[in-house]
Amino acid sequence: MSAERTGGEESIGDQDAELLRAMHDEHGDALLAHALRLTGGDRQRAEDLVQETLLRAWRHPDALDPHRGPVRPWLFTIARNLAIDAWRRRSSRVGEVITDELPEPPQVVDEAGRAVEAWTVAEALNRLSPSHREVLVECFYEGRSVAEAAARLGVPPGTVKSRTHYALRSLRLVLAEMGVTG
């Protein structure tokens, strides 16, 4: 692997980017499942953990040498160590902050407003084409990744990405037609 240097910062070359893609394709799903367990199911933190783990692998190409053994256990160890470091950083923060200002009163939840909002979104989704509606449901309501949605819908990941893009554009137009501004 080569690291191109620009102004003291590392940047990923085409060959390195391809290697990272290959590593993600080969180990990404297993690594994400492991990271989800490490983060207590927090998908955002788990995805960040996977990204940081793959970045560490890129920075330490010697660990990827097949003569040293399988890569996946090393990646899992790196992910675990990163999760522990993040947990330690979060738990070492001061728990109490003293200020001279009174705290804001808690927000009152407007259940009627939330119900109307949910109905409006459901109605807008019903006005979309079936392919646009199903990709939005898979990615946003079911919380699936592009790869997971692609597998469930039986289409390539690139199709999921483009459908999501066009589905969101269509959804904005439908909501505008319904008089929803945002």
N, C-alpha and C positions, 0 to 999 in steps of 0.2 A: 504494500500500500504506500502511496505517496501522499504527502501533505504539501499542498502548495501554500506558500507563505506570502501574505500581502500585508505589509505594515505590521508585522509581528503577530497577525492573527492567522489561524488555520482556516483553510477553506477546502471543501471537498471537490476533488477532481472528478472527471467522468468515470474513470476506472473505480475510484473509491465509492462513488455514488452507486455504481452498479453492484459493487460488493455489499454495500449496506442494504440495497434492495434485496439482493439474494439472501443475505442473513435474515432480513425481516421476513421474507417469504418462507424461509425454511424454519425459523425459530419463533417468529412473531406471535402466532396464536398461542403456542405453549408458554411463551414468556409472558404474554398478557394474562393468561389464566393464572400463572404463578403470581404475577404482580397484583392481580385482583385479590388473591388470598392474602397477600402481604399487606395490602392497604385496606382490608376490611370491606372490600367491594366498591371502593371509591374509584370509579372508572377514570376520571380525569387524572387523579394521582397515579393510577396504574399505567395509563398511557404515557404520562411524563416519565415514569420509572422505566418503561420499556425504551423510550427514546434515549434517556440518559445511559442506560445499559449498553445500547447499540453504539452510542457515541464513545463510551469507554472502550468498547471492543475495537472501534476504529482507531482510537489513540494508542492501543496496545496490540499491534498486528502480530507480535510474537506469540501471543496467547492463542491466535487462530491457526497456528501451525498444526496440521493434522498429525504430525509425529508426536506432539505433546499430549494427544488424547482427544476425546470428543469435546466439542465447543459448548454444547448445551449446558452441561453441569457447571462450567465456568461462568456462563451467562447467568444462570440461576443464582450462583453465589454472589456475583456482582450485584444483581437486582436485590438480593436479600441484604447485602451490606449497605446499599444505597437506601433501602427502606428503613433500616435500623438507624442510619445517620439522620435521615429526615425526622424520624420519630424522636430521636434525642434532641434535635434542634427545636422541635415543637414543644417538647416537654420541659425544656430548660428555660423557656420564656417566663417572665414574671406574670403571675396570675391575677394580680390586683393592680389597678391603675387608679391613682388618687388624683382627682381634679377638683377645681373650685366650681365646676358647672354641674348642675343637676342633670341626670340622664333624661333623655327624651322618653315620653310615655310610650308604651308599646303600641304598635299599629293595631287598629281595630280591623279585623278581617271582615270584608264585605262579602258574605256568602252569596247574596243575590247577584252582586256584580260579577263574582267568579262564575256563577251558573250561567249568566247571560254571555259572558266571554267564552265559556266552553261551548255553549250552543252555537254561537257565531262561528267559532273555528270549525266545529263539526259541519255546519251548513256550508262553509266555504270549501272544506275538503270534499264534500259530496259533489260540489260543482266542478271539481277537477277531473281530468281523464283518469281512468282506472290505473294506468301505469304511473302517473304522477302521484296519485293518492297513495298507492301501495308503497312507493319508495319513501315517501315522507313518513308513513306509519312505521315502516321498518326502521328507518334511521333515527327519527326523533321520538316517536312514542314508545317503540320497543327498545330503543337505545342500542341498536346494533351498529357495529362498525361497517364500513363500506364492504369489506371482504365478507362479513357475515350476511349482510343484506344481499350481496351478489349471489351467494350460495343459496339463500332461501328463495330468491326470485328467479334463479336459473339464468342469470345474465352476467356478463363480464363486469368487473369492478369499475372500469371506465364508463360503462353504461349507467351504473348506479350514480356515479359522480355527475354525469351530464344530466341525467333525469332529475336529480336533486336540484341542480342549478335551475333548470327550466321549470320544475315544479314550484320552487320558491318564487320565481318570477310570476308564474301564473297565479299562485296563491295571493301575492300582493295585489295583482290586478283584480281578482275576485273580491278581495276584502275592500278595495277601493270602490268597486261597483256597489258593494253592500253599504257603503258610506262609512266604513271604518278607516280612520286616519291614524297615523302613528308616526 
